[in-house]
Every structure is written in structure tokens, then in C-alpha cells.
Amino acid sequence: MFLLVEKVRVPRAFIVAVLAALGWLAFYASWLLVAPGGEHGLMVFADTAYLVPIAAAAVLSVWAARRAARGMRVFWGIVAASNALWLGAETLWSVRELSAGEVPFPWWTDVGYLASYALLLAAIAVAFRPSFRTVRLAGVLDGAIVVGALALVWWWIVLRPLSLGTDLMSVVGVAYPSFGLALLGMLTATRLLPARRGTLALKLFGVAILATAVADGVYTHAVVTHAYLSGDWIAIGWQAEACLLSLAALATALGLDRRSDWARWRPAASLAPAGILTGSGVALFGVFVA
């Protein structure tokens, strides 16, 4: 008996794009390391070259929205709007910093950033469509333990060391890691609940969300505790996010994602062992904190 495995031909354009994304990240990191032109040259580089992968993600996501399977067009339309807001906010940041110096925090750019994250929450719900209808109460509780543990670790690492108050800086500052936690929580829910299967593009999208969540957590520390200036190493996380979103959009536009892959539903994962282990880990973590 022979097992037939369908081979998917990867277009050369996608392979070139992957190599270009890796090359860009290596180039960007090398420039930050060498810092030609000193602090001013680093700022100019960060306010110009930084926009390249974000602009690519914005353009490619519009192309993906036009070329995607019918069920995924709304998803890519939302992602395209999110990328457009991100690009607009970053362009405004660059113009402000290059013309007048350090950008205050919070500022109007933060409206664009946070609005783009809100759209990503909607995009995840549209793409994966997680459902509670066929999940037992025990499964929901197990999933809640896992997500709760994630939130606890996130609070301990990111928010606990900060001296936050009720002023606008603290509220906006805590909004970034909160959105990151919400995005990661929604992606986790798509693994714990019956949901659409993830295609190559959606997997790349998920890794992009992880990259921006980590970068935003570090950014909150920087901007609340001292200051953030363009040219910081934190930007590598956002550059990686833009490159991954570009690759995800290109994968859809080139037809690497088939509708049959996305349309199938994945059953809920068996979470009893994970729930027990995670619950024990949370208990030990609580003892450690005490």
C-alpha cells in the first residue's frame, strides 16, 4: 500500500522574499551595531529605512486581500487597514522626530499604533473563528488556566517592575503590553478551542504577533522608566513583525494557501494534562512570589 503525499511547489518568488527578509533583518541589525554617522545618523536611518518593510507589508496585504480565497478576503482587508494605520503612525513619528527632535509620549502616533492592534484582534477572530459551542465546561476551565497562567507570567515580567499610576503616560504605556497579551491570548484560544486550521500565512501571522508582543513589552519598560529614541534594538522586533506580515501576505497572494486547508475545522485539543501541569506551575509560581 502506497501513501500518496501531495507536493506543494514553492514559487521562486517566495523563496527570494524569505531570503530578502532575512537579509534585511541582518542588514538592519548590522547598521545598529556599527552605527555609522553616530547618534544622529542612527536616528535618520531608523526614521527612514525602518519604514521599508512596513510599507511592503501594507502593499502586500492589499494584494493578498484581492487574491485570497473568498473566506480570507475579510481577514486580509482588516490586516491591510491595520498595516496602513501602522505605516501612517510611523511616518508621522519620523516626520516629527526628524523635524523637531524627540517625540513626546504619549502622542498622536500612539492612537494609530493602538488602533492597528485593535484591528488585529478582529482579524484573528475573523480568520480562525474559535467556537465555544462544542466545548465542555472542563475544557473551558482548562483553557482558562492556561491563558490565566500566561497573563500571570506576563504581569510578573512586564508590568510588575513598573511604577504605574493613573496618569496618561501610565495608561497608554500599559495599553501596549495589554494589547500584546490580548493578541497572544486570542491566538492561544484558537489552539484550545475548535477553530479553523492555520495555513502557512496564518502561521507566519501568528509568529509576527509574538514578535510585536515581545517588542511592545520591552518598549513599555523603556518609555516608562527612562525614554525611547529611534535606533534602539527594540526596533528589531517590529522589523521582524513587518517582514513576517509581508511574507504571510505574499504566501496568500501567490496561492500557497488553499481554501480547503483553511476551511477545515480543527477539534479542540485535549487539555486535561496541560491544565493539571499548568495549574501546578501556577501554584508553584505563587509560592515563589510569596
KAHUFEN-V461792 format. One record per helix or strand of 3 or more residues. SS is the DSSP state (@ for helix, = for strand). FROM is the first residue (numbers start at 1). TO is the last residue. If there is no record, write none. Layout:
ss=SS from=FROM to=TO
ss=SS from=FROM to=TO
//
This chain:
ss=@ from=12 to=34
ss=@ from=38 to=48
ss=@ from=51 to=67
ss=@ from=70 to=100
ss=@ from=108 to=128
ss=@ from=137 to=159
ss=@ from=168 to=192
ss== from=194 to=196
ss=@ from=200 to=225
ss=@ from=235 to=253
ss=@ from=259 to=263
ss=@ from=272 to=289
//
